[in-house]
Amino acid sequence: MERPELPLPQLHAFVVLAEELHFGHAAARLGIAQPPLSQQIRRLEDKVGHALFTRSPGRVTLTPAGSELLPAARRALTDLADGLAAARAVGSGRAGRLRIGFAASLALTVLPGLLRTFRHQFPGVHLDIHEMTTAPQIAALHDKTIDIGLLREPPTDETELGFRTVLSEPFVAVLPTTHPLASQRTVQVAQLTDSPFVLLPRTVGPTLHDQIIGLCTAAGFTPQVVQHAVEWQTVCALVETGLGVSLAPASIRRIRLKGVAFRRIEPNTARTRVAVAWRENDRNPLVTHLLATISQGPPDRT
């Protein structure tokens, strides 16, 4: 379909004159003299190929062609005004869509408060939330299928992504309530030597997985992993069945399962880091706004 070349001043002048039906009044409303207004109307009529107004002393009326054009002209001006307003809102970060990946366990800690604060500050922004473990988030950031990642233990060899720590937390032992160690307030990691383990696979969170293995190695043993699970909620559910024990970030204690006990561990020096991730070269103002919202939050808990 051929797109007509209609300068906006001509279209605007036509709509104003159609509403005023008086050249003097229309010119005053447009802030121009009558001769330029008449020229604009004539040029538009030349493009249409038909008169849009009948002119008689003291009277201006729309022709059938003018009456036909008027609704479309009004829609075009309204759509353009709406489009400009929407573009300005997106450009300034007051509207648009922000795609966020998050580790499931963060729904127990930083995610609810962060989203609540951001939505309050930017109600016109649509948040597209995706539950993902760390490795898929890194891939999605590179593939530009998410804009922001909230993940555990970001990799240290990334040059295209930026990371900022949101919080750090200790580890806890996750035990079936029937386990002999569940009666203790604190568990020595070395006491888990003979217990089978349920862990996240290394592929979904290499650094976190290695931290847990490192805790066991430092205690003098290599854990016997009998089952892997991608999400911490699933790990806890499998522990509840008596399948094994686990070591997990302390926030996992917020998962309430009757058959699961969470206990402090000794030594208690290791920390797991939660970070926000983004593309360093991303100029999306929504990313900037979300990073600023995170900066307004409480300091890292160590």
Disulfide bonds with the S-S distance in Angstrom:
none
